[in-house]
Amino acid sequence: MPEVKTEKPHLLDMGKPQLRMVDLNLLTVFDAVMQEQNITRAAHTLGMSQPAVSNAVARLKVMFNDELFVRYGRGIQPTARAFQL
């Protein structure tokens, strides 16, 4: 029986055609969250709602195949992978 692949490919495994499908606006959200280290403040900075930023971060996590941010007190802290990006 062939193995079924359930994991989605992440950004670094994508070829050029797939990379064109990446929403580059997510990188703006990533930058704001890195700067603010708080989803709500990042949303305010971007003029977006908190749920919209949370959704964007969730998409980034899938795209980069990493948690990217972990809760720390009242904010979030970037993972080592987030700092690499």
RODO-2510 file (C-alpha; in nm, 4 decimals, decimal comma):
residues 85
     n   res          X          Y          Z
     1     m     0,0000     0,0000     0,0000
     2     p     0,1507     0,3383    -0,0997
     3     e     0,2242     0,5912     0,1713
     4     v    -0,0169     0,8860     0,1824
     5     k     0,1472     1,2220     0,2387
     6     t    -0,0708     1,4354     0,4667
     7     e     0,1719     1,7140     0,5490
     8     k     0,1546     2,0231     0,3288
     9     p     0,4805     2,1386     0,1708
    10     h     0,6270     2,4435     0,3355
    11     l     0,7741     2,7510     0,1695
    12     l     1,1310     2,6257     0,1439
    13     d     1,0199     2,3083    -0,0365
    14     m     0,8215     2,4943    -0,3007
    15     g     0,9294     2,5371    -0,6599
    16     k     0,8947     2,8640    -0,8516
    17     p     0,5365     2,8036    -0,9714
    18     q     0,4162     2,7306    -0,6173
    19     l     0,6084     3,0243    -0,4719
    20     r     0,4054     3,2559    -0,6950
    21     m     0,0960     3,1490    -0,5033
    22     v     0,2367     3,2748    -0,1703
    23     d     0,0531     3,5763    -0,0305
    24     l     0,3326     3,8300     0,0172
    25     n     0,1070     4,0356     0,2457
    26     l     0,1722     3,7675     0,5069
    27     l     0,5318     3,8866     0,5241
    28     t     0,4108     4,2316     0,6310
    29     v     0,2138     4,0673     0,9111
    30     f     0,5184     3,8599     1,0077
    31     d     0,7317     4,1750     1,0285
    32     a     0,4776     4,3592     1,2450
    33     v     0,4383     4,0636     1,4819
    34     m     0,8175     4,0332     1,5084
    35     q     0,8422     4,4037     1,5939
    36     e     0,5535     4,4184     1,8405
    37     q     0,5776     4,0652     1,9830
    38     n     0,2064     4,1009     2,0496
    39     i    -0,0761     4,0060     1,8101
    40     t    -0,3121     4,2822     1,9241
    41     r    -0,0494     4,5569     1,8953
    42     a     0,0613     4,4228     1,5569
    43     a    -0,3008     4,4328     1,4402
    44     h    -0,3323     4,7936     1,5570
    45     t    -0,0071     4,8876     1,3806
    46     l    -0,1276     4,7276     1,0576
    47     g    -0,4822     4,8626     1,0811
    48     m    -0,6173     4,5078     1,0889
    49     s    -0,8355     4,3188     1,3322
    50     q    -0,6756     4,0884     1,5882
    51     p    -0,8496     3,7803     1,4413
    52     a    -0,7190     3,8690     1,0932
    53     v    -0,3613     3,8872     1,2233
    54     s    -0,4057     3,5617     1,4164
    55     n    -0,5320     3,3972     1,0975
    56     a    -0,2347     3,5326     0,9021
    57     v     0,0062     3,3986     1,1663
    58     a    -0,1634     3,0588     1,1427
    59     r    -0,1071     3,0619     0,7661
    60     l     0,2570     3,1607     0,8186
    61     k     0,3033     2,8694     1,0582
    62     v     0,1866     2,6292     0,7874
    63     m     0,3895     2,8048     0,5186
    64     f     0,7144     2,7854     0,7172
    65     n     0,6347     2,4559     0,8911
    66     d     0,7139     2,6056     1,2333
    67     e     0,5273     2,7548     1,5291
    68     l     0,7172     3,0842     1,4681
    69     f     0,5830     3,2378     1,7913
    70     v     0,5138     3,1007     2,1386
    71     r     0,3136     3,2624     2,4165
    72     y     0,5264     3,4447     2,6713
    73     g     0,3485     3,6356     2,9468
    74     r     0,1031     3,8753     2,7840
    75     g     0,2769     3,8630     2,4496
    76     i     0,4529     3,6200     2,2245
    77     q     0,8144     3,5339     2,1689
    78     p     0,9630     3,4408     1,8304
    79     t     1,1065     3,0920     1,7898
    80     a     1,4613     3,0367     1,6666
    81     r     1,3173     2,9716     1,3186
    82     a     1,1349     3,3065     1,3218
    83     f     1,4634     3,4821     1,3991
    84     q     1,6279     3,2993     1,1077
    85     l     1,3684     3,4368     0,8688
***
